[in-house]
Amino acid sequence: MSGDILLETPRLRLSWWTDTAIDELMALHGDAEVMRFLDVEGRLYTREKAAQRLQDWRQERDEHGLGKLRLTLREGDIFVGRAGFSPHEGVAEIGYSLCREHWGQGYAKEIALGLSDWFFASRPDDSFIGFAHVDNIASRVVLERIGMTETHQAEIAGMPHQFYVKHRPSS
C-alpha cells in the first residue's frame, strides 16, 4: 500500500496502511483495555492477526473503496489508531479504535466527524451505520455527537452492541 492520505482534520491524518504498519496495529490491538469491547474473550492481536486485518482492509479498499485506515497526528506523524468504514451486511459501517494514550482528547469525535463529511461528499450512499458495545459509553457518545441515531441492538462477535444510523443531510 502506498500510504496515500485519504483525509485530514485539524489535528489528524488518515492514510492507507503500509506494509510496515503491523507493529503499530499490534500495539493498538495488543492492549487489553482497547480490546475489552472488541473481543468477547479479550484476545490480543498476534502478528498473524495484524497481518490478516491489514490484508482484509486492503481487500475492502480494492472491492468497495472503503476500509479502516492508519490514524496519525498531523504534527509528527504519531500513530493514534485506526478509523474508517468497512462493509457490514451490505452497508458502510464507521469504526475507530484509538491507542489508550490518546483517549479523552477528542480525537475519536474529530475523525468520526471528518469521516462522516468525507463519506457523504464522496459516496452516493444515503446513510451509513455504526455500532458499539452496549457498555462502551465513550464510543456510543461519539456516534451520538456526530449526529447518529440509535436503531436496534444486536450481537456482534458474541457481545451485545447498540446500532446507530446517520442519513445523508438534506440540502
SVG drawing of the C-alpha trace seen along z (x, -y; Angstrom):
<svg xmlns="http://www.w3.org/2000/svg" viewBox="-34 -22 42 38">
<polyline fill="none" stroke="black" stroke-width="0.4" points="0.0,0.0 1.2,-3.5 0.3,-5.2 -1.7,-7.8 -3.6,-10.3 -7.4,-10.0 -8.4,-12.7 -7.1,-15.4 -8.8,-17.1 -7.3,-20.0 -5.2,-17.6 -5.4,-14.2 -4.4,-12.5 -6.0,-9.3 -3.9,-7.3 -3.8,-3.9 -1.7,-1.3 1.8,-0.5 3.4,2.9 5.4,1.7 2.3,1.0 2.0,4.4 3.8,3.4 1.5,0.3 -1.6,2.4 -0.3,5.0 0.5,2.2 -3.1,0.9 -4.8,4.3 -2.3,5.7 -3.7,3.6 -6.3,5.4 -8.2,2.2 -8.6,1.4 -9.7,5.0 -12.2,5.1 -15.2,4.3 -13.8,5.8 -13.3,9.5 -15.5,11.5 -12.6,13.5 -10.2,10.5 -7.8,12.0 -5.0,9.7 -3.7,9.4 -0.9,11.7 1.5,10.7 -0.5,13.1 -3.9,11.5 -2.5,8.0 -1.2,9.0 -4.6,10.6 -6.5,7.4 -4.3,5.3 -4.9,7.7 -8.7,7.6 -8.7,3.8 -6.7,3.7 -9.3,6.0 -12.2,3.8 -10.4,0.9 -10.0,2.7 -13.5,4.0 -15.6,1.3 -13.4,-1.8 -13.7,-1.5 -11.6,-0.2 -10.1,-1.0 -7.1,-3.3 -4.0,-4.4 -4.8,-7.4 -1.9,-9.7 -1.4,-13.1 -0.7,-15.6 2.2,-17.0 4.9,-14.4 3.1,-11.5 2.5,-9.9 0.3,-6.8 -3.1,-7.3 -5.1,-4.3 -7.3,-3.2 -10.5,-4.6 -12.6,-4.3 -15.5,-2.5 -16.0,1.2 -18.8,3.0 -21.2,4.7 -24.0,6.8 -24.0,4.6 -23.9,1.2 -21.0,-1.0 -20.1,-0.9 -18.0,-3.6 -15.5,-2.4 -12.4,-3.6 -10.0,-2.3 -7.5,-4.6 -4.4,-3.8 -5.2,-4.2 -2.7,-7.1 -4.8,-9.1 -8.2,-8.6 -10.1,-11.6 -8.6,-14.1 -11.5,-14.4 -9.7,-12.5 -12.5,-9.9 -15.1,-12.6 -12.8,-14.6 -12.1,-11.8 -15.7,-10.5 -17.0,-13.9 -14.3,-14.1 -15.2,-10.7 -18.9,-11.5 -18.3,-14.6 -16.0,-12.7 -18.5,-9.8 -21.4,-12.0 -19.1,-14.2 -17.5,-11.3 -20.0,-8.4 -23.6,-8.1 -24.9,-6.1 -27.8,-7.7 -26.6,-6.5 -24.0,-4.6 -24.2,-2.7 -22.1,-2.4 -22.2,-0.2 -20.6,0.0 -20.7,2.5 -23.7,1.5 -21.3,0.8 -18.8,-1.3 -20.3,-4.6 -17.4,-6.6 -17.8,-5.2 -21.6,-5.5 -21.3,-9.1 -19.0,-9.8 -21.6,-8.2 -24.4,-10.3 -22.3,-13.5 -21.7,-13.1 -25.5,-13.0 -26.1,-9.3 -29.4,-7.9 -30.0,-4.6 -31.7,-1.9 -31.5,1.5 -29.4,3.9 -27.8,7.0 -24.9,9.4 -21.6,8.8 -18.6,11.1 -20.6,12.7 -21.3,9.4 -24.3,7.0 -24.0,3.9 -26.1,0.8 -26.5,-0.1 -26.8,-3.6 -27.5,-5.2 -26.7,-8.5 -28.6,-9.7 -27.3,-12.0 -28.1,-15.6 -30.8,-17.1 -29.6,-20.0"/>
</svg>
